[in-house]
Structures are given as structure tokens and as C-alpha cells.
Amino acid sequence: MTEQPDSGEAVSAQTFLDQPDHASGATELARQLRRIRGLVSGADFEDLSAEIELARELADRIENAATPHPPAQYDSWGVPEHIASNPVIGSRNPAAPPLDAVVFPDGTVRADLTLGVEFQGPPGCVHGGVVAMLFDEMLGLANAAAEHIGMTVDLQVTYSAPTPLDTPLRFEARQERVDGRKLWCAGTLHAGDTLCASVRGMFVTPRWMLDGDQSKPIEG
Ligand SMILES: CCCCCCCCCCCCCCCC(=O)SCCNC(=O)CCNC(=O)[C@H](O)C(C)(C)COP(=O)(O)OP(=O)(O)OC[C@H]1O[C@@H](n2cnc3c(N)ncnc32)[C@H](O)[C@@H]1OP(=O)(O)O
């Protein structure tokens, strides 16, 4: 449970799309790979030849143990495998920050996170494309929280101030309007009191999705 600090009164939030650790250990493996990701992209080393050998052996071992499931086999939105591989929230995707979201009773989705040097664009700042990607996901999550999802057809990001690295950031998003298959969402990104960026997005629920069961429980 988290409190919404800007509301003036304590409002409880629920963890959203909770992803328990995978029994195989893949979630923990992703955590360790994220540590390596940050170190390799943001530190100097004298000689890594022994570590390279180790990494190659590890990659070979994981490849031999793996039974890959191509994305085309993922059967629907929100199943654990679909969420786990996501590049923004996926607990088993080492490339994901990962972003952990909570949802408030009014439908606002919030995520607090800190981004390291591997997400750098301008020196000391988060890459603008990374901000856009995280916003896209946040708006998608706001749609999921409203149980009315779609695909992005338009995403407009306004960058107001540089987004600092290694600094607590807060993303917020909510679905604002629905008209048939068309959905509109908005969001903000703050570092402390500074508004770094804001976003407006339009989504469309594909016709084929209406034939499926959108209201099925979100697993994971
Ligand atoms: C509850 C369940 C659990 C969920 C669990 C959650 C899991 C965890 C969350 C993951 C969250 C992922 C968040 C990332 C989201 C992506 O990354 S989505 C990927 C990027 N987007 C795409 O690839 C979309 C590509 N576009 C398309 O495939 C097609 O345009 C679409 C979206 C299927 C729509 O095609 P369509 O069904 O044929 O619709 P179409 O008739 O063309 O348009 C419908 C209406 O929208 C309008 N429209 C279409 N495009 C536009 C546009 N660009 N601008 C303005 N209007 C437009 C049309 O003019 C039309 O308006 P009307 O004539 O009805 O007034």
C-alpha cells in the first residue's frame, strides 16, 4: 500500500500487475543482469577478460537450459509471460528499468523509480526516447486500470525540463476520456517538484480485440 502525497489526504493504492518471482529463478537472474547492465555502461575497468569468459559460459548455459517461447505464442494481453517480457515493466526482462506501478481508487496509476546511466541521453539526463517509452507504458497501464485497453495511435510528449539520472522520479497517468473504441490518456513526469515532461496519448481498441474477452482477470 502507498499513500498519494499530493492529494492532501491519505489515499491507499494497490500494487498493479503484481509479478511474483518466477519459480525458475528467472526474476532474480534478471535482477542480477540489471546490476551488470548498469556497471558495464557506467564504470571503468582495467581488464575484464576473465569476466567475459564467465559471462560467455553463463550465456551458453542459459541458452542450453532454455525453451524459448516466441512472442507469437503469447496468447493474450496480461498473461504472466506477456507482462514478464515487457521492456518497461517486465520483471524477467533485464532491459526493463523495471517500472513498478500502483493504482489509486480514482484510476490514477503511479510509478516511482530512479534511472541509472544506462538510460542516459544528454549528459546526466534521461534519454527522451526512454521517457516517451515509459510514458507510453504508463498510459497503457492507465487504460488497463480502467479496464478499457487499446493500442497507441498518437503519443505527444512535451519535455519541459531535463529529467535527471540517479534521482527519484514520479510518473503518473490516467485515462481521461473514452468514445467508443477511442481512448484518451494523459500523464506527467516529475523529479521532486519539477515537471520534467508531460504526455497526451490516444489509443484505439482494435476491432479484433472487441471480439475477445477484455474483462478477464489480469494474471501475473
Ligand atoms: C484489461 C485487460 C488486461 C490488460 C493487461 C495490460 C498489460 C500491460 C499493459 C501493456 C501496455 C502496452 C502499452 C504500449 C502500447 C503499444 O506499444 S501499442 C504499439 C504501437 N501502436 C501500434 O502498433 C498501433 C498501430 N495501429 C493499428 O494497428 C491500427 O491503427 C489500430 C490501432 C488497430 C486501429 O485500427 P482499426 O481498428 O482499423 O481502427 P480505425 O478504423 O482505423 O480507427 C478507429 C478510429 O480511430 C481513429 N484513429 C485511428 N488512428 C488515429 C490516429 N493516429 N490519430 C487520430 N485518430 C485515429 C480513426 O480515425 C477512427 O475514427 P472514427 O472514424 O471511428 O471516428
The ligand as an SDF file (V2000), in Angstrom:
LIG
                    3D

 65 67  0  0  0  0  0  0  0  0999 V2000
   -7.9560   -5.4640  -19.0770 C   0  0  0  0  0  0  0  0  0  0  0  0
   -7.0130   -6.3050  -19.8880 C   0  0  0  0  0  0  0  0  0  0  0  0
   -5.6400   -6.5310  -19.3160 C   0  0  0  0  0  0  0  0  0  0  0  0
   -4.5700   -5.6830  -19.9060 C   0  0  0  0  0  0  0  0  0  0  0  0
   -3.2020   -6.0310  -19.3820 C   0  0  0  0  0  0  0  0  0  0  0  0
   -2.2600   -4.9250  -19.6110 C   0  0  0  0  0  0  0  0  0  0  0  0
   -0.9070   -5.4050  -19.9410 C   0  0  0  0  0  0  0  0  0  0  0  0
    0.2080   -4.4040  -19.6570 C   0  0  0  0  0  0  0  0  0  0  0  0
   -0.0410   -3.0940  -20.4180 C   0  0  0  0  0  0  0  0  0  0  0  0
    0.7220   -3.0260  -21.6780 C   0  0  0  0  0  0  0  0  0  0  0  0
    0.6400   -1.6190  -22.1510 C   0  0  0  0  0  0  0  0  0  0  0  0
    1.3360   -1.5240  -23.5150 C   0  0  0  0  0  0  0  0  0  0  0  0
    1.4510   -0.0740  -23.8350 C   0  0  0  0  0  0  0  0  0  0  0  0
    2.1990    0.0420  -25.1760 C   0  0  0  0  0  0  0  0  0  0  0  0
    1.2400    0.2450  -26.2210 C   0  0  0  0  0  0  0  0  0  0  0  0
    1.8800   -0.0090  -27.5790 C   0  0  0  0  0  0  0  0  0  0  0  0
    3.0690   -0.0710  -27.6740 O   0  0  0  0  0  0  0  0  0  0  0  0
    0.8530   -0.2280  -28.8930 S   0  0  0  0  0  0  0  0  0  0  0  0
    2.0360   -0.3870  -30.2400 C   0  0  0  0  0  0  0  0  0  0  0  0
    2.0930    0.8550  -31.0950 C   0  0  0  0  0  0  0  0  0  0  0  0
    0.8620    1.0440  -31.7850 N   0  0  0  0  0  0  0  0  0  0  0  0
    0.5320    0.3260  -32.8710 C   0  0  0  0  0  0  0  0  0  0  0  0
    1.2650   -0.5070  -33.3520 O   0  0  0  0  0  0  0  0  0  0  0  0
   -0.8210    0.6330  -33.4520 C   0  0  0  0  0  0  0  0  0  0  0  0
   -0.7950    0.5260  -34.9750 C   0  0  0  0  0  0  0  0  0  0  0  0
   -2.1150    0.8370  -35.4860 N   0  0  0  0  0  0  0  0  0  0  0  0
   -3.0200   -0.1350  -35.6970 C   0  0  0  0  0  0  0  0  0  0  0  0
   -2.7250   -1.3380  -35.5860 O   0  0  0  0  0  0  0  0  0  0  0  0
   -4.4050    0.2930  -36.0740 C   0  0  0  0  0  0  0  0  0  0  0  0
   -4.3810    1.6910  -36.3600 O   0  0  0  0  0  0  0  0  0  0  0  0
   -5.4090    0.0630  -34.9160 C   0  0  0  0  0  0  0  0  0  0  0  0
   -4.9220    0.6580  -33.5930 C   0  0  0  0  0  0  0  0  0  0  0  0
   -5.6050   -1.4720  -34.7590 C   0  0  0  0  0  0  0  0  0  0  0  0
   -6.7220    0.7070  -35.2480 C   0  0  0  0  0  0  0  0  0  0  0  0
   -7.1410    0.1890  -36.4770 O   0  0  0  0  0  0  0  0  0  0  0  0
   -8.7160   -0.0690  -36.7210 P   0  0  0  0  0  0  0  0  0  0  0  0
   -9.2610   -0.9880  -35.6820 O   0  0  0  0  0  0  0  0  0  0  0  0
   -8.8500   -0.4820  -38.1390 O   0  0  0  0  0  0  0  0  0  0  0  0
   -9.3300    1.3510  -36.4430 O   0  0  0  0  0  0  0  0  0  0  0  0
   -9.6470    2.5410  -37.4660 P   0  0  0  0  0  0  0  0  0  0  0  0
  -10.9970    2.2490  -38.0170 O   0  0  0  0  0  0  0  0  0  0  0  0
   -8.5210    2.8060  -38.3930 O   0  0  0  0  0  0  0  0  0  0  0  0
   -9.7100    3.7560  -36.4670 O   0  0  0  0  0  0  0  0  0  0  0  0
  -10.7060    3.8310  -35.4550 C   0  0  0  0  0  0  0  0  0  0  0  0
  -10.9250    5.2910  -35.1510 C   0  0  0  0  0  0  0  0  0  0  0  0
   -9.6870    5.8200  -34.6040 O   0  0  0  0  0  0  0  0  0  0  0  0
   -9.2400    6.9380  -35.3790 C   0  0  0  0  0  0  0  0  0  0  0  0
   -7.7830    6.9040  -35.4610 N   0  0  0  0  0  0  0  0  0  0  0  0
   -7.0140    5.8440  -35.8140 C   0  0  0  0  0  0  0  0  0  0  0  0
   -5.7060    6.2230  -35.7950 N   0  0  0  0  0  0  0  0  0  0  0  0
   -5.6840    7.5130  -35.4180 C   0  0  0  0  0  0  0  0  0  0  0  0
   -4.6360    8.4670  -35.2340 C   0  0  0  0  0  0  0  0  0  0  0  0
   -3.3420    8.1480  -35.4170 N   0  0  0  0  0  0  0  0  0  0  0  0
   -4.9770    9.7160  -34.8480 N   0  0  0  0  0  0  0  0  0  0  0  0
   -6.2740   10.0670  -34.6680 C   0  0  0  0  0  0  0  0  0  0  0  0
   -7.3130    9.2030  -34.8390 N   0  0  0  0  0  0  0  0  0  0  0  0
   -7.0090    7.9580  -35.2210 C   0  0  0  0  0  0  0  0  0  0  0  0
   -9.8550    6.7100  -36.7560 C   0  0  0  0  0  0  0  0  0  0  0  0
   -9.9630    7.9420  -37.4620 O   0  0  0  0  0  0  0  0  0  0  0  0
  -11.2100    6.1240  -36.3990 C   0  0  0  0  0  0  0  0  0  0  0  0
  -12.0550    7.1750  -36.0030 O   0  0  0  0  0  0  0  0  0  0  0  0
  -13.6370    7.1460  -36.3790 P   0  0  0  0  0  0  0  0  0  0  0  0
  -13.7060    7.0850  -37.8460 O   0  0  0  0  0  0  0  0  0  0  0  0
  -14.1910    5.8730  -35.7300 O   0  0  0  0  0  0  0  0  0  0  0  0
  -14.1840    8.3910  -35.7780 O   0  0  0  0  0  0  0  0  0  0  0  0
  1  2  1  0
  2  3  1  0
  3  4  1  0
  4  5  1  0
  5  6  1  0
  6  7  1  0
  7  8  1  0
  8  9  1  0
  9 10  1  0
 10 11  1  0
 11 12  1  0
 12 13  1  0
 13 14  1  0
 14 15  1  0
 15 16  1  0
 16 17  2  0
 16 18  1  0
 18 19  1  0
 19 20  1  0
 20 21  1  0
 21 22  1  0
 22 23  2  0
 22 24  1  0
 24 25  1  0
 25 26  1  0
 26 27  1  0
 27 28  2  0
 27 29  1  0
 29 30  1  0
 29 31  1  0
 31 32  1  0
 31 33  1  0
 31 34  1  0
 34 35  1  0
 35 36  1  0
 36 37  2  0
 36 38  1  0
 36 39  1  0
 39 40  1  0
 40 41  2  0
 40 42  1  0
 40 43  1  0
 43 44  1  0
 44 45  1  0
 45 46  1  0
 45 60  1  0
 46 47  1  0
 47 48  1  0
 47 58  1  0
 48 49  1  0
 48 57  1  0
 49 50  2  0
 50 51  1  0
 51 52  1  0
 51 57  2  0
 52 53  1  0
 52 54  2  0
 54 55  1  0
 55 56  2  0
 56 57  1  0
 58 59  1  0
 58 60  1  0
 60 61  1  0
 61 62  1  0
 62 63  2  0
 62 64  1  0
 62 65  1  0
M  END
$$$$
